[in-house]
Amino acid sequence: RIKAAEVRAHPFWTGLDWNAVMDRKVAPRAWRVLPTVEEMLAAKAAASANQAPQAASSSRSKEQPKPNQVVNTPANSTQLQNNQQQMFQGFSHTADSALQS
């Protein structure tokens, strides 16, 4: 298991005042409530209904997803880009289920 000292020493946390964290003086980041599954499905259905007449006449082009739009997850979405992977250098994780025998 990773110890607290190892977490604190990681470059990701550089500049963080751990005493302020422990004293609860650090404000948490803004929390954005995610839509419910029902809201996402309703938004997807509404978008499909609005785009149905246009779909026949328009060519297939990749569009950026709109906010709250339900999209399929790409098959390789679990793979991180090199610059993303570098942020986690020195960290490892083993699922608890793999530790139980």
KEKE-99863 format. One record per residue (C-alpha): residue number from 0; residue in one letter; x, y, z. Coordinates in nm, 2 decimals. Example, Ala and Ser with C-alpha at 12.3 -4.5 7.8 and 13.67 -1.06 7.14 Angstrom:
BEGIN
{i = 0 aa = A X = 1.23 Y = -0.45 Z = 0.78}
{i = 1 aa = S X = 1.37 Y = -0.11 Z = 0.71}
This chain:
BEGIN
{i = 0 aa = R X = 0.00 Y = 0.00 Z = 0.00}
{i = 1 aa = I X = 0.11 Y = 0.36 Z = -0.07}
{i = 2 aa = K X = 0.20 Y = 0.55 Z = 0.25}
{i = 3 aa = A X = 0.09 Y = 0.91 Z = 0.31}
{i = 4 aa = A X = 0.45 Y = 1.04 Z = 0.29}
{i = 5 aa = E X = 0.48 Y = 0.89 Z = -0.06}
{i = 6 aa = V X = 0.16 Y = 1.06 Z = -0.17}
{i = 7 aa = R X = 0.27 Y = 1.39 Z = -0.03}
{i = 8 aa = A X = 0.61 Y = 1.36 Z = -0.19}
{i = 9 aa = H X = 0.47 Y = 1.31 Z = -0.54}
{i = 10 aa = P X = 0.53 Y = 1.61 Z = -0.78}
{i = 11 aa = F X = 0.15 Y = 1.63 Z = -0.85}
{i = 12 aa = W X = 0.10 Y = 1.77 Z = -0.51}
{i = 13 aa = T X = 0.39 Y = 2.03 Z = -0.53}
{i = 14 aa = G X = 0.28 Y = 2.36 Z = -0.38}
{i = 15 aa = L X = -0.01 Y = 2.21 Z = -0.18}
{i = 16 aa = D X = -0.01 Y = 2.33 Z = 0.19}
{i = 17 aa = W X = -0.09 Y = 2.00 Z = 0.37}
{i = 18 aa = N X = -0.13 Y = 2.18 Z = 0.70}
{i = 19 aa = A X = -0.41 Y = 2.39 Z = 0.54}
{i = 20 aa = V X = -0.57 Y = 2.07 Z = 0.41}
{i = 21 aa = M X = -0.56 Y = 1.91 Z = 0.75}
{i = 22 aa = D X = -0.71 Y = 2.23 Z = 0.91}
{i = 23 aa = R X = -0.98 Y = 2.22 Z = 0.64}
{i = 24 aa = K X = -0.88 Y = 2.57 Z = 0.51}
{i = 25 aa = V X = -0.85 Y = 2.45 Z = 0.15}
{i = 26 aa = A X = -1.17 Y = 2.49 Z = -0.04}
{i = 27 aa = P X = -1.28 Y = 2.19 Z = -0.24}
{i = 28 aa = R X = -1.31 Y = 2.22 Z = -0.61}
{i = 29 aa = A X = -1.65 Y = 2.31 Z = -0.75}
{i = 30 aa = W X = -1.87 Y = 2.00 Z = -0.79}
{i = 31 aa = R X = -2.08 Y = 1.98 Z = -1.10}
{i = 32 aa = V X = -2.38 Y = 1.75 Z = -1.07}
{i = 33 aa = L X = -2.40 Y = 1.50 Z = -1.35}
{i = 34 aa = P X = -2.73 Y = 1.44 Z = -1.53}
{i = 35 aa = T X = -2.92 Y = 1.12 Z = -1.44}
{i = 36 aa = V X = -2.93 Y = 0.83 Z = -1.68}
{i = 37 aa = E X = -3.29 Y = 0.92 Z = -1.76}
{i = 38 aa = E X = -3.20 Y = 1.28 Z = -1.84}
{i = 39 aa = M X = -2.92 Y = 1.17 Z = -2.07}
{i = 40 aa = L X = -3.14 Y = 0.92 Z = -2.25}
{i = 41 aa = A X = -3.41 Y = 1.18 Z = -2.29}
{i = 42 aa = A X = -3.16 Y = 1.43 Z = -2.43}
{i = 43 aa = K X = -3.03 Y = 1.17 Z = -2.67}
{i = 44 aa = A X = -3.38 Y = 1.08 Z = -2.79}
{i = 45 aa = A X = -3.46 Y = 1.45 Z = -2.83}
{i = 46 aa = A X = -3.14 Y = 1.51 Z = -3.03}
{i = 47 aa = S X = -3.21 Y = 1.20 Z = -3.25}
{i = 48 aa = A X = -3.56 Y = 1.32 Z = -3.32}
{i = 49 aa = N X = -3.43 Y = 1.67 Z = -3.41}
{i = 50 aa = Q X = -3.15 Y = 1.53 Z = -3.63}
{i = 51 aa = A X = -3.35 Y = 1.26 Z = -3.81}
{i = 52 aa = P X = -3.47 Y = 1.47 Z = -4.10}
{i = 53 aa = Q X = -3.13 Y = 1.62 Z = -4.14}
{i = 54 aa = A X = -2.94 Y = 1.29 Z = -4.13}
{i = 55 aa = A X = -3.08 Y = 1.17 Z = -4.46}
{i = 56 aa = S X = -2.97 Y = 1.48 Z = -4.65}
{i = 57 aa = S X = -2.64 Y = 1.55 Z = -4.47}
{i = 58 aa = S X = -2.31 Y = 1.37 Z = -4.52}
{i = 59 aa = R X = -2.16 Y = 1.16 Z = -4.24}
{i = 60 aa = S X = -1.92 Y = 1.39 Z = -4.06}
{i = 61 aa = K X = -1.77 Y = 1.36 Z = -3.71}
{i = 62 aa = E X = -1.93 Y = 1.61 Z = -3.48}
{i = 63 aa = Q X = -1.82 Y = 1.70 Z = -3.14}
{i = 64 aa = P X = -2.05 Y = 1.57 Z = -2.87}
{i = 65 aa = K X = -2.27 Y = 1.84 Z = -2.71}
{i = 66 aa = P X = -2.29 Y = 1.88 Z = -2.34}
{i = 67 aa = N X = -2.50 Y = 1.61 Z = -2.17}
{i = 68 aa = Q X = -2.51 Y = 1.41 Z = -2.49}
{i = 69 aa = V X = -2.48 Y = 1.04 Z = -2.45}
{i = 70 aa = V X = -2.21 Y = 0.90 Z = -2.67}
{i = 71 aa = N X = -2.05 Y = 0.55 Z = -2.72}
{i = 72 aa = T X = -1.73 Y = 0.50 Z = -2.54}
{i = 73 aa = P X = -1.44 Y = 0.42 Z = -2.78}
{i = 74 aa = A X = -1.30 Y = 0.07 Z = -2.74}
{i = 75 aa = N X = -0.95 Y = 0.21 Z = -2.65}
{i = 76 aa = S X = -1.08 Y = 0.47 Z = -2.40}
{i = 77 aa = T X = -0.89 Y = 0.31 Z = -2.11}
{i = 78 aa = Q X = -0.56 Y = 0.38 Z = -2.28}
{i = 79 aa = L X = -0.39 Y = 0.70 Z = -2.17}
{i = 80 aa = Q X = -0.19 Y = 0.93 Z = -2.40}
{i = 81 aa = N X = 0.18 Y = 0.95 Z = -2.32}
{i = 82 aa = N X = 0.15 Y = 1.29 Z = -2.15}
{i = 83 aa = Q X = -0.14 Y = 1.17 Z = -1.94}
{i = 84 aa = Q X = 0.05 Y = 0.85 Z = -1.84}
{i = 85 aa = Q X = 0.35 Y = 1.06 Z = -1.73}
{i = 86 aa = M X = 0.14 Y = 1.23 Z = -1.46}
{i = 87 aa = F X = 0.10 Y = 0.89 Z = -1.29}
{i = 88 aa = Q X = 0.46 Y = 0.79 Z = -1.31}
{i = 89 aa = G X = 0.57 Y = 0.63 Z = -0.99}
{i = 90 aa = F X = 0.22 Y = 0.53 Z = -0.89}
{i = 91 aa = S X = 0.07 Y = 0.18 Z = -0.92}
{i = 92 aa = H X = -0.27 Y = 0.03 Z = -0.83}
{i = 93 aa = T X = -0.38 Y = -0.32 Z = -0.77}
{i = 94 aa = A X = -0.75 Y = -0.39 Z = -0.74}
{i = 95 aa = D X = -0.86 Y = -0.52 Z = -0.40}
{i = 96 aa = S X = -1.02 Y = -0.82 Z = -0.57}
{i = 97 aa = A X = -0.68 Y = -0.92 Z = -0.70}
{i = 98 aa = L X = -0.53 Y = -0.92 Z = -0.35}
{i = 99 aa = Q X = -0.79 Y = -1.16 Z = -0.21}
{i = 100 aa = S X = -0.72 Y = -1.52 Z = -0.26}
